[in-house]
Amino acid sequence: MQFSKEIMKGAAEIIVLRTLKDDGEAYGYQLIKSIASSSKNIFEFHEGTLYPLLYRLESRGYVTSHKKEAPSGKERRYYAITKKGKGLLAERETELGLFNKGMAKLFHFTS
């Protein structure tokens, strides 16, 4: 499903940070695949969305990156969540949990 830009703008950071926390360091294509797999293809990121987000997260100190040669010989940039990123993720997860509770009550969602 294609979500509106407004909804994804608010959720994209937490999705990427959570994936990096769960998976450890990863390069962009790995992140795209992991997010799709973990969400059962509910969330599908594209390179044009992911890389600008990773650059912003890195510039704010929430992720770090380094280049590393892949087994194929190709150089890739790997990203990892920082301590500061884990702090932001914890805050956002708490916030998101409360938000989801409110939405479930308001719209009578059931699991």
N, C-alpha and C positions, 0 to 999 in steps of 0.2 A: 504494500500500500504506500502511496505517496502522501506523506504528511505535509501540512502547510509549513512554510518557511518559519513562521512565528513559533510554532510548536517545536520544531527541530532546533531552532536557534537556542531555545532554553534548555534543551535536553542533550544536545550534541557533546558539550564538554563533559558532562557526567558520564555519558556512554563511553567516550574515549578513555577517560581517566579510569573508569571501572574496569574496562578491558585491559588496560596496561597494568593495573594492580593485579588482576587475576592471572594474566598471561606472562607477566614480566616484560622484558624488552621485546620490541617487535618493529618490523619495518612496515611501511604504509600498506602494502598489499596484504600482508599478514593481518593487520588490524581490520581492514575491510572484510576479509574472509571470516575472521574470528567474530566480529560484531554480527555479521549475517548469520553465522552458524549458531552462536549463543542465543540470538533472538528468534531463531527459527524463521529467518528471512523477513521479520517484521521491520527491522532497521537495515537499510541498505545504503551504505555510504559510497560516494564516488570520489575519485581522486581530487576533483575540482572543489569538493567540500572538505575533504579530510585534510589535505596538506595546508591550506590556509589556517585551519583550526589548530593543527599541530604547531605551526609557526607562532600563532598567537599564544598558545599554551606555553611554548618554550620561552617566548619573550617575557612572559609574566612569571617565569620560574616554576611552573607547575610540571613541566617535563624537561628532560635533558635529551640530547641526541649525540650520536657519534657515528662515524662511518666505519664500516667493517666489510671485508671481502666475503662474499658468499661462496659456498662450495663450487658454484659455477664459474667463479672468477670475477663476477660482476660486483662492483662496489655498491653497497646499500647503506642508507641512513637508518639506524635503529633508534627508537624512542623508548624512554623509560619514565615512569612517574617518579617525582621527587617527594621528599618529606613534606614540602609545602603543598604539593599536589594532593598528597594523601590527606592532609588537613582540610583542604577545600572539598575533596570528595566526601569526607566524613560529614562536613557541614551540609553539603548538598543532599546527601542520602537521608539525613535527618529531616531536612526541609521537604524533600520529595515524599518521604513516608507520610508526613502529616498532610501534604497536599493530596496524595492519593486517597487517604482516609476521607478527607473532605469531599473529594469528587465522588467516591463510592457512595457516601451517604446522600449527597445531592442528587445523583443520577440513579441511585438504587442498583449499583453494579453488584453482581455476585460472582464469586469465583467458580 
